[in-house]
Amino acid sequence: MTSLTPRPPYTEDELKTLYPENLQLQLVQILLRHGERSPVSVRFQNAGLPAFWPYCSAVRQLKSAVLDRHTGQFSTFEWKRRLEAFGPNDEPILAQGPAGELDGVCEMGMLTDRGRETTFDLGSRLRNLYVDQLHFLPPVLLNADNLYLRATPIPRALDSVQETFTGLYPAHTRAPKFPAPAILTRAQGDETLFPNDSNCRRFAALSRAFAQRTADRWNETEEMAYLNKLYGKWMPEDTPRVAVDGRPRLSGIMDTINSTLAHGPETRLPKEFYDPKGREIIEKIGVEEWFAGYKESQEYRALGIGSLLGDIVSRMVGSAERSTADGEYEVARQLESGPVKEGKGATPIRFGLSGCHDTTLAAILASLGSYESGKWPPYTSHIAIEMFRKADPTRPKPTSPYQQGAATIPPAEASSTQTSKPGWFGSLFSSSAKPGNPPPGIGRKRTEELSTKEKAKLEEYYVRIRYNDEVVTVPGCKTPGNHLEGDESFCTLAAFKSIVDKFVPRNWKQQCRTNIRGPAFPEKPEPAGY
């Protein structure tokens, strides 16, 4: 519910089960919730909780790119940020921490020092698995050409991606002239890396309807009466009652509890806020309010998370097709206007990091029918979506560790086994896409629309999902023929794509603008994961 306690690294026996010899890992996409942060709003000052927290040392050492008009060159301007606030009579005052701190003061919802530590540690754990144990990624990175990095427009998500990348590849494991990696972001109105109710009116209407249903179910219950006994005396005078739709909302109370638990004693609430039974109740109600819609409504899934899952599947299909649709289109240093010349090829994407939020992870799991824990995703949680190719039994085993990672491409097709550099797979990839035009491929084509030849491109590929290093299974993948023989957690790529296709919007922006006042709840059950 608050900070994640990571499980120990996989043992050798666990690795043999999780990564069987008859499958070769080809593409890994990691979606990570940002690390610990300050609350998104000021709450419970009447309970002694400071409005401003002194846990953000990064603001003491900020750097910005500045242009010198005399030289025409950019340089780095170093500065520190101090936070200003309203005083009693609207005059400006300096925000300060509980002990009078003026520097290192966090903004609302800002990644804290603790959040930086846990996201760096996540990167270290990913390195241990994918570099040290599996030899899937190289120990030294020459460039980031085979990495897909993305973050939402919210700063804590970008900061968390940067910290995780630094844990995965610390400075001493990058080449001396390591070129700056590209990190993809979107304008707020185009963002689908989290459920974007601010820019999708129909999804906002659905969210409100499901939230109201939760309020109607819980506001008059014994559980809510229990919460009122715990927190009621600290509620504002104008809204003295704790409620799902109160002010602050029940989910806002949970946010402040979680944020305080993740940090030091200087920013703690009175002890009744941490009552175990109260926390269990507030989490159960919060999960229902925010995430029940994904389990019950195909439209909710489509508008909330369908576009993102469509992107994720498209990159897997692009990797299977050997095309730039695997993410290389977005991060390539240069896009060719025609076919790749012999020996020049594109660099296939092998690993992705996307910085997102709790609402992203829970939406993905719930939409795939794999969110049964009822627990809110802790800070620095992550989902690993791994794509495998069935191994060729006639191919000799690689002699060097990193070649094992590179062995996902049949030898007749691969031009070399060099570490990640342009032309790694020679003319294997076709880079015919231009900026402004999506790369060619079948990733966004509905399964029922695929030709026999196109369906054949998905054969012998499998998808497996791990949430916080624990395997989760998609219900629809349990059907005979939809998974690797003997292991239902390895879904065939074709089956996984077919399940996701059902709620990938064809035109997200258009669907966000239509049927605003239509019924919010489906007429009959629309269970997730099939």
Secondary structure, 3 states (H helix, E strand, C coil): CCECCCCCCCCHHHHHHHCCCCEEEEEEEEEEECCCECCCCCCCHHHCCCCCCCCCHHHHCEEEEEEECCCCEEEEEEECCCCEEECCCCCEEECCCCCCCCCCCCCCCCECHHHHHHHHHHHHHHHHHHHHHCCCCCCCECCCCCEEEEECCCHHHHHHHHHHHHHHCCHHHECCCCCCCCEECCCHHHCCCCCCCCCCHHHHHHHHHHHHHHHHHHCCCHHHHHHHHHHHHHCCCCCCCCCCCCCCCHHHHHHHHHHHHCCCHHHCCCHHHHCHHHHHHHHHHHHHHHHHHHHHCHHHHHHHHHHHHHHHHHHHHHHHHCEHHHCHHHHCCCCCCCCCCCCCCCCCCCEEEEEECHHHHHHHHHHCCCCCCCCCCCECCEEEEEEEEECCCCCCCCCCHHHHHHCCCCCCCCCCCCCCCCCCCHHHCECCCCCCCCCCCCCCCCHHHCCHHHHHCCCCEEEEEEECCEEECCHHHHCCCCEECCEEEEEEHHHHHHHHHCCCCCCHHHHHHCCCCCCCCCCCCCCCCC
